[in-house]
Amino acid sequence: MLLTFIQRFCRIKESLPIVAALLFLTVSCHAQQGGFIDKQDVSRVINTLASDEMKGRRAFTPNAAKAATFIAEEFKKAGLQTLPGKNSYLQEFSMVSSKLVNLSGTINGTSVASNNVVVISAQKELHITEKSGFEKVSIARGQSFSREARKYAAAEKNYIVVVDTSFARAFPRLSSLANDFFKTDNSVVFVLSASDVNSFSIDVTFDIKENKLANVVGIVPGKSKKDEFVIFSAHYDHIGTGAPQEGVPTTSADTIYNGANDDASGTTAVIELAKHFNKQKNNERTIVFVAFTAEEVGGFGSQYFSHQFDPATVMAMFNIEMIGTDSKWGKNSAYITGYEKTNMGTILQKDLQGTGFTFYPDPYTDQNLFYRSDNATLAAQGVPAHTISTSKMDSEPNYHKASDEVKTLDLDNMTKIIESIALSSASIVSGKETPTRVRE
């Protein structure tokens, strides 16, 4: 009997490494199925961002600044690094609004009609002539007036833009470009003219107002591919406060548009993903986590951020927008805008095999969501930059309403979505997969 016992013990001992390996694989597989995002922390973060104290986080208000400070503190607690050369998570920039005080001058020797000239400038006083070095370009009949005008207004050059008179009815709309634009030393002069502009002398005086904004940015540096970037983003601003909704009892809380789903849910996801990936520290590519400002008033935060990167170095962007409610397919699902424009969705779904979670193509293509969120600027430059969402855009009852509060959300499902985004990005973050560029 003693010999039999010893033989059995030896066989068991020899099998222990195999048993241990199987146990490790079982535990690892279980971990990959979920459970690594803390739902209680999800609840804490989103309840803070969507609290009445934040008063709707409207851009250009102290309440948005308060939200940015909170997000920066969360990035610090998560152990993220700041962008190289920066000592703060706040990526600050200025927007300028200019109010025309006076405009006078001549074009081709004739006194200028003020309604035929629009000047976009951050300078209080501007005097220019044909000898001032402004590059002359034109918007010709048949071109896209809006696209061309915005292109020149955003360019880092001094332009005089001759606009064909076929756009006479649309021309006054150019003044809206002076409401909010990035602070720059360049100026753009639009002239509505039936003929070429050969000589001009224009004097302009403005009342200039400068407003500060800030994105919140942190990184987990990569290893073998540290100069390649994967971005996880969401916008933290919402629409602030407003009149009480019809049929809702009048209290102070009813005037606050808390923006729990739009987009405190996405911002919460970015914070939780930052914590997860910094704990893992197994990313070969550098991961950038960013909470954008001013999405609701023009997408200024993502525009500024995107122009700080060479688009060729950005391998993928996961923009997260409204994931607090169930999608049209129910739980454990979300959709990807612009699904057909790259193969990124296919890569994500491959990494999710066995999890029970499904990414679907955007079912609301008639709403052009791909170019309506913070992924748009990088996507327009070819980056596989997509928005992940669950929002039922044809029937979301609380969208842009004061009723968009945390109590209307499914935090269990939202936590699962955050975990699924993390799992789906594994091969991209590791550098094993690179999505194709955006194709129009």
C-alpha angles and dihedrals in degrees: 000000000000090000091049091051092050092049092050092047092052092050091051092047091051090052095050095092090053092047090048091050092050090048090051092051091048092051092045092050090048090051090052090055091063143269096118096102113076110231091198090057090046088055093047094051098045093044089054095048093045096041122125087245089070090055095211098310095250114187117256091029132105087245092064089048089052090053091048091052091051092050091048090053090051091050089051092050089049089057097241121161122233121244112283111281094015127109096194138054088225113099099201127196138158133243120200131210117193126196116200112239101170139355127183141148144093137285118200087348095305124111110262120247105224092219089060095057130063119182124195109197141139091210119102092218128025130182117179138167135175086275095058094091098250112154112236117224134157144221104217132201110281097027123115101268097196096046095046094045093051091046092057094040091055097043121105095238141086108255139179104200118200108209120202114241090239083082094054094120093049096042097087089060089071089078088072088069087069093060096079126358136148115274109258141154090232126094132202124205119196116199123189105214139154090212138037119285109236102161133019143162116192130177119191134179122194139187101226125205120186123200127191122223133176139201117202113232134179134163144206104210117231128232119217093009102033093145091060116082136211114190129207111189148165136163119253099194125091134176101281122216134340146159118313114269119255111266094017118113111254110252131138090256092057091066094057117093096206096186095210094160095026096079117317085089092059093043090051089052091053091051093049092046089051090055092047098049095043089054091049096046090184098119117124091190122058111259118214120200116195136175109199128216128213100022090137094054101045111317091266096150096056092042092055094043094048093054090058090068134068098236090218089067095053109090097181143348124211105196111187119206126171108340099155098098131056116268123239087268093054129239126353093033142094137166134241121219115228090017093160095050096074138008092248093108090055091052092049093050092049090055089051096056110138095016097095091232121125133198113205131193115263108278093196100066091143087070094057092227093165091073097032100073139057094281090068102089095052092039089056087057092054100263115142089244114158137170120232115207145152097197114132095224093189095052112013101143098201102039110138091350133119087246092071093110134144092254089068093058134089102230094180091058092040090055089051090051091053090051090048092052089053093049094043092056096053100104093043094048090047091051094240093115131036119190119229118257121263114280120199 
